[in-house]
Amino acid sequence: MTDRRTGPTSPKAQNIANEVRRRIIEREWRQGDRIPDEADLAIEFDAARATVNKALQLLADEGLLDRRRRAGTRVTVDPIRKATVSISIVREQVEQAGLAYSYRVVAKRRSPIPADIAARLGLPEGKMLVHMRAVHYGDGRPFQLEDRWINPPTAPGLEEVDFWQLNANEWLVRNAPYLRAELAFSAANADRREARLLQTQVGQALLILHRTTWNDRGPITTVRVACQPGHLISTEAGYDRSHWPASGTPAPEVS
């Protein structure tokens, strides 16, 4: 298992997380109970304290544990399971499918954010962000169209990147780790621009993904991804898997 925000999870940490999860599910530790301290669990599981910390953080990310400084760690009351968000690098996914990846920037400029984007990011309307539109391709066929806003203060080094050569998806995944993400799926009919860029018909139904990420400095980016017609997306253990339409070749993950 790999968390793109913090790196790979060791088998030892995963085993500890599994055992703690079992104790919660089987009600050995009940809702609201304070669980043993990390130091005590490290002794019990014969593991480094950092490994125990990683295991407990996995369960906190799932919504099973409530961790508070100086208050210890408790089993969450009425826990809500949280999905793990994995943001893929589109180029890698296209190439793993045996297809030639290419990318084209349609537009890139600094622009004031409109009201809907401001609300999504929690920023003042009119704030100047980097606005980009780009298309990802596999073997020359459009795969997805992205309309992206990037907040420079939360993505250090952004100004030095040549996004006409390196796609924003890849740079952000590698250089702007996120702490929180929101996903929303919807459908929309292709307008003239979308139809032209995705090489489809005006009015064609499109699957739309909105994704927004934040770090400790604030919102990093929000992107609207319009998928090539015919894509099927299913979720499994928190991961999105998509398929190229009418080709028989597995598609890149929507990202």
Buried (B, 14 or more C-beta within 10 A) or exposed (E): EEBBBEEEBBEBBBBBBEBBBEBBEEEEBEBEBEBBEBEEBBEEBEBBEEBBBBBBBBBBBBBBBBBEEEEEBBBBEEBEEEBBBBBBBBBBBBBEBEBEBBBEBBEBEEBEBEEEBBEBBEBEEEBEBBBBBBBBBBBEBBBBBBBBBBBBEBBEEBEEBEBEEEBBBBBBBEEBBBEEBEBEBEEEEBEEBBBBBBEBEEEBEBBBBBBBBBBEEEBBBBBBBBBBBBBEBEEEEEEBBBBBEEBEEBBBBBB
